[in-house]
Amino acid sequence: MKPIKVFFDKKGNTLNVWFDDPSKEAVSQETAEEVILVKDINGKVIGFEVLNYMAKSEMRNIKNLPVESEVIA
């Protein structure tokens, strides 16, 4: 299993989550909720980008992005 990669761009205020290699990106599809699905050449979703992820007041002092994870069996 490949690790999930999570990136927060403070300047652009976007959150990017990748399930596969970002260099495989071929197509992007914007949804109505300011989320962009990133797909490979075969149309498989390999990641997504959330626009306007944080309010400006939340971004001022952020140094680490809180991430919660859990494995459900």
DSSP file (Angstrom, degrees, kcal/mol; ACC not computed):
  #  RESIDUE AA STRUCTURE BP1 BP2  ACC     N-H-->O    O-->H-N    N-H-->O    O-->H-N    TCO  KAPPA ALPHA  PHI   PSI    X-CA   Y-CA   Z-CA
    1    1 A M              0   0    0      0, 0.0     0, 0.0     0, 0.0     0, 0.0   0.000 360.0 360.0 360.0 134.4    0.0    0.0    0.0
    2    2 A K        -     0   0    0     17,-0.2     2,-0.1     1,-0.1    18,-0.0  -0.582 360.0-107.9 -82.2 146.1    1.3    3.4   -0.9
    3    3 A P        -     0   0    0      0, 0.0     2,-0.4     0, 0.0    -1,-0.1  -0.427  29.4-117.3 -71.0 149.0    1.3    6.1    1.8
    4    4 A I        -     0   0    0     -2,-0.1     2,-0.5    13,-0.0    15,-0.2  -0.729  27.6-147.3 -83.9 133.8   -1.2    8.9    1.5
    5    5 A K  E     -A   18   0A   0     13,-2.2    13,-2.8    -2,-0.4     2,-0.4  -0.892  12.7-169.4-107.7 132.9    0.5   12.3    1.1
    6    6 A V  E     +A   17   0A   0     -2,-0.5     2,-0.4    11,-0.2    11,-0.2  -0.985   6.4 178.4-125.4 126.3   -1.1   15.5    2.5
    7    7 A F  E     -A   16   0A   0      9,-2.9     9,-3.3    -2,-0.4     2,-0.5  -0.991  13.7-160.2-129.6 134.3    0.2   19.0    1.7
    8    8 A F  E     -A   15   0A   0     -2,-0.4     2,-0.9     7,-0.2     7,-0.2  -0.967   6.7-156.7-113.4 121.6   -1.2   22.3    2.9
    9    9 A D  E  >> -A   14   0A   0      5,-3.0     4,-1.7    -2,-0.5     5,-1.4  -0.841   7.4-171.5 -96.4 101.4   -0.2   25.4    0.8
   10   10 A K  T  45S+     0   0    0     -2,-0.9    -1,-0.2     1,-0.2    44,-0.1   0.887  83.6  49.7 -63.0 -40.9   -0.5   28.3    3.2
   11   11 A K  T  45S+     0   0    0      1,-0.2    -1,-0.2    -3,-0.1    -2,-0.1   0.918 121.7  33.1 -65.8 -43.3    0.0   30.9    0.5
   12   12 A G  T  45S-     0   0    0      2,-0.1    40,-0.4    39,-0.0    -1,-0.2   0.571 101.9-133.6 -88.4  -9.8   -2.6   29.4   -1.9
   13   13 A N  T  <5 +     0   0    0     -4,-1.7    40,-2.1     1,-0.2    39,-0.5   0.916  58.4 135.9  55.0  48.5   -4.8   28.2    1.0
   14   14 A T  E   < -A    9   0A   0     -5,-1.4    -5,-3.0    38,-0.2     2,-0.5  -0.948  47.4-148.6-125.8 148.3   -5.2   24.8   -0.6
   15   15 A L  E     -AB   8  50A   0     35,-1.9    35,-2.9    -2,-0.4     2,-0.5  -0.971  15.8-165.6-113.1 125.7   -5.1   21.2    0.9
   16   16 A N  E     -AB   7  49A   0     -9,-3.3    -9,-2.9    -2,-0.5     2,-0.4  -0.947   5.2-173.0-115.5 130.9   -3.8   18.5   -1.5
   17   17 A V  E     -AB   6  48A   0     31,-2.7    31,-2.4    -2,-0.5     2,-0.4  -0.989   6.1-165.9-124.4 126.9   -4.2   14.8   -0.7
   18   18 A W  E     +AB   5  47A   0    -13,-2.8   -13,-2.2    -2,-0.4    29,-0.3  -0.945  21.7 177.6-118.8 132.6   -2.6   12.2   -3.0
   19   19 A F  S    S+     0   0    0     27,-3.2     2,-0.2    -2,-0.4    28,-0.2   0.516  80.1  17.1-100.3 -13.1   -3.3    8.5   -3.1
   20   20 A D  S    S-     0   0    0     26,-1.4   -15,-0.1   -15,-0.1    26,-0.0  -0.769 111.1 -47.3-144.9-175.3   -0.8    7.9   -5.9
   21   21 A D    >   -     0   0    0     -2,-0.2     3,-2.2     1,-0.2     4,-0.1  -0.468  44.0-143.2 -66.0 120.6    2.2    9.6   -7.6
   22   22 A P  G >  S+     0   0    0      0, 0.0     3,-1.7     0, 0.0    -1,-0.2   0.752  96.6  70.1 -58.0 -24.4    1.3   13.3   -8.3
   23   23 A S  G 3  S+     0   0    0      1,-0.3    -2,-0.1     3,-0.0     0, 0.0   0.637  86.0  68.6 -70.2 -11.0    3.2   13.1  -11.6
   24   24 A K  G <  S+     0   0    0     -3,-2.2    17,-0.4    22,-0.1    -1,-0.3   0.469  70.4 129.4 -82.7  -2.1    0.5   10.8  -13.0
   25   25 A E    <   +     0   0    0     -3,-1.7    15,-0.2     1,-0.2     3,-0.1  -0.325  16.1 149.9 -58.9 127.6   -2.0   13.7  -13.0
   26   26 A A        +     0   0    0     13,-3.0     2,-0.4     1,-0.4    14,-0.2   0.594  61.1  27.2-126.3 -33.3   -3.7   14.0  -16.4
   27   27 A V  E     -C   39   0A   0     12,-1.9    12,-3.3     2,-0.0    -1,-0.4  -0.991  56.9-160.8-138.9 141.1   -7.1   15.4  -15.8
   28   28 A S  E     -C   38   0A   0     -2,-0.4     2,-0.4    10,-0.2    10,-0.2  -0.975   6.3-168.5-121.2 139.8   -8.7   17.7  -13.1
   29   29 A Q  E     -C   37   0A   0      8,-2.5     8,-2.9    -2,-0.4     2,-0.3  -0.965  12.3-145.7-131.5 115.5  -12.4   17.9  -12.4
   30   30 A E  E     -C   36   0A   0     -2,-0.4     6,-0.2     6,-0.2     2,-0.2  -0.610  13.5-155.3 -82.2 137.0  -13.8   20.6  -10.2
   31   31 A T    >   -     0   0    0      4,-3.1     3,-0.8    -2,-0.3     4,-0.2  -0.460  32.1-102.3 -98.9 177.5  -16.9   19.8   -8.1
   32   32 A A  T 3  S+     0   0    0      1,-0.2    -2,-0.0    -2,-0.2    -1,-0.0   0.642 114.0  64.5 -74.7 -15.0  -19.5   22.2   -6.8
   33   33 A E  T 3  S-     0   0    0      2,-0.2    -1,-0.2     1,-0.0     3,-0.1  -0.001 120.6 -96.2-101.8  28.4  -17.9   22.2   -3.3
   34   34 A E  S <  S+     0   0    0     -3,-0.8    17,-2.8     1,-0.2     2,-0.4   0.854  86.7 129.1  58.7  37.3  -14.6   23.8   -4.1
   35   35 A V  E     - D   0  50A   0     15,-0.2    -4,-3.1    -4,-0.2     2,-0.6  -0.983  45.7-155.4-121.2 133.7  -13.0   20.4   -4.4
   36   36 A I  E     -CD  30  49A   0     13,-3.0    13,-2.3    -2,-0.4     2,-0.4  -0.945   8.3-146.7-112.2 120.7  -10.9   19.4   -7.4
   37   37 A L  E     -CD  29  48A   0     -8,-2.9    -8,-2.5    -2,-0.6     2,-0.5  -0.708  11.3-150.6 -83.3 133.5  -10.6   15.7   -8.2
   38   38 A V  E     -CD  28  47A   0      9,-2.9     8,-2.9    -2,-0.4     9,-1.3  -0.923  18.6-174.7-109.3 126.9   -7.3   14.8   -9.8
   39   39 A K  E     -CD  27  45A   0    -12,-3.3   -13,-3.0    -2,-0.5   -12,-1.9  -0.843  19.9-126.6-123.4 156.1   -7.3   11.8  -12.1
   40   40 A D    >   -     0   0    0      4,-2.3     3,-1.9    -2,-0.3   -15,-0.1  -0.222  49.9 -81.7 -86.2-174.9   -4.7    9.8  -14.0
   41   41 A I  T 3  S+     0   0    0    -17,-0.4   -16,-0.1     1,-0.3    -1,-0.1   0.729 131.1  53.4 -63.7 -22.6   -4.9    9.1  -17.8
   42   42 A N  T 3  S-     0   0    0      2,-0.1    -1,-0.3     0, 0.0     3,-0.1   0.413 120.3-106.0 -92.3   0.9   -7.3    6.2  -17.2
   43   43 A G  S <  S+     0   0    0     -3,-1.9     2,-0.3     1,-0.3    -2,-0.1   0.519  71.5 144.6  87.3   5.7   -9.8    8.4  -15.2
   44   44 A K        -     0   0    0      1,-0.1    -4,-2.3     2,-0.0     2,-0.4  -0.627  56.3-115.7 -78.4 132.7   -8.8    6.9  -11.8
   45   45 A V  E     + D   0  39A   0     -2,-0.3    -6,-0.3    -6,-0.2     3,-0.1  -0.559  39.3 169.8 -69.9 122.5   -8.9    9.4   -8.9
   46   46 A I  E     -     0   0A   0     -8,-2.9   -27,-3.2    -2,-0.4   -26,-1.4   0.399  62.4 -25.7-113.4  -1.9   -5.3    9.7   -7.6
   47   47 A G  E     -BD  18  38A   0     -9,-1.3    -9,-2.9   -29,-0.3     2,-0.3  -0.978  54.9-130.2 175.0 179.2   -5.9   12.7   -5.4
   48   48 A F  E     -BD  17  37A   0    -31,-2.4   -31,-2.7    -2,-0.3     2,-0.4  -0.988   7.1-144.0-151.6 159.3   -7.9   15.8   -4.6
   49   49 A E  E     -BD  16  36A   0    -13,-2.3   -13,-3.0    -2,-0.3     2,-0.6  -0.992   9.2-152.2-126.8 131.8   -7.4   19.5   -3.8
   50   50 A V  E     -BD  15  35A   0    -35,-2.9   -35,-1.9    -2,-0.4     3,-0.5  -0.922  15.7-147.0-104.7 120.7   -9.6   21.5   -1.4
   51   51 A L  S    S+     0   0    0    -17,-2.8   -37,-0.2    -2,-0.6   -38,-0.1  -0.541  78.1  12.7 -83.7 151.9   -9.7   25.2   -2.3
   52   52 A N  S    S+     0   0    0    -39,-0.5    -1,-0.2   -40,-0.4   -38,-0.2   0.927  77.8 171.5  48.9  53.9  -10.0   27.8    0.5
   53   53 A Y        +     0   0    0    -40,-2.1     2,-0.3    -3,-0.5   -39,-0.1   0.871  54.6  27.8 -65.2 -41.5   -9.2   25.2    3.1
   54   54 A M  S    S-     0   0    0    -41,-0.1     2,-0.2   -44,-0.1    -1,-0.1  -0.896  80.2-110.6-125.4 151.9   -8.9   27.5    6.1
   55   55 A A    >>  -     0   0    0     -2,-0.3     4,-1.3     1,-0.1     3,-1.1  -0.509  37.5-115.3 -70.1 148.4  -10.2   30.8    7.3
   56   56 A K  H 3> S+     0   0    0      1,-0.3     4,-1.0     2,-0.2     3,-0.2   0.851 116.2  58.3 -56.4 -35.8   -7.5   33.5    7.3
   57   57 A S  H 34 S+     0   0    0      1,-0.2     4,-0.4     2,-0.2    -1,-0.3   0.823 105.4  50.2 -65.0 -30.3   -7.8   33.8   11.1
   58   58 A E  H <4 S+     0   0    0     -3,-1.1     3,-0.3     1,-0.2    -1,-0.2   0.797 106.9  55.3 -75.5 -28.9   -7.0   30.1   11.5
   59   59 A M  H >< S+     0   0    0     -4,-1.3     3,-0.9    -3,-0.2    -1,-0.2   0.693  83.5  86.0 -79.3 -19.8   -3.9   30.3    9.2
   60   60 A R  T 3< S+     0   0    0     -4,-1.0    -1,-0.2     1,-0.3    -2,-0.1   0.888 106.2  16.5 -51.8 -51.0   -2.1   33.1   11.1
   61   61 A N  T 3  S+     0   0    0     -4,-0.4     2,-0.3    -3,-0.3    -1,-0.3   0.220  88.6 133.4-112.0  14.8   -0.3   31.0   13.7
   62   62 A I    <   +     0   0    0     -3,-0.9     3,-0.1    -4,-0.2   -52,-0.0  -0.498  12.4 157.0 -74.2 131.0   -0.5   27.5   12.1
   63   63 A K        +     0   0    0      1,-0.4     2,-0.4    -2,-0.3    -1,-0.2   0.597  69.1  31.3-119.1 -30.1    2.8   25.6   12.1
   64   64 A N  S    S-     0   0    0      2,-0.0    -1,-0.4     0, 0.0     0, 0.0  -0.986  75.1-129.9-132.1 142.0    1.5   22.0   11.9
   65   65 A L        -     0   0    0     -2,-0.4     2,-0.3    -3,-0.1   -57,-0.0  -0.813  28.2-125.7 -91.1 121.0   -1.6   20.7   10.3
   66   66 A P        -     0   0    0      0, 0.0     2,-0.4     0, 0.0    -1,-0.0  -0.515  33.2-177.2 -70.0 127.8   -3.6   18.5   12.6
   67   67 A V        -     0   0    0     -2,-0.3     2,-0.4     2,-0.0    -2,-0.0  -0.992  10.8-164.5-129.1 131.9   -4.3   15.1   11.0
   68   68 A E        +     0   0    0     -2,-0.4     2,-0.3     2,-0.0     0, 0.0  -0.944  12.2 178.0-114.5 136.0   -6.3   12.3   12.5
   69   69 A S        +     0   0    0     -2,-0.4     2,-0.3     2,-0.0    -2,-0.0  -0.972   6.1 173.3-137.7 154.2   -6.0    8.8   11.1
   70   70 A E        -     0   0    0     -2,-0.3     2,-0.6     2,-0.0    -2,-0.0  -0.976  26.1-135.6-157.3 142.7   -7.6    5.4   12.1
   71   71 A V        -     0   0    0     -2,-0.3     2,-0.6     2,-0.0    -2,-0.0  -0.920  21.4-159.3-102.2 121.8   -7.7    1.9   10.6
   72   72 A I              0   0    0     -2,-0.6    -2,-0.0     1,-0.1     0, 0.0  -0.894 360.0 360.0-104.4 122.7  -11.2    0.4   10.7
   73   73 A A              0   0    0     -2,-0.6    -1,-0.1     0, 0.0    -2,-0.0   0.439 360.0 360.0 -94.2 360.0  -11.3   -3.3   10.5
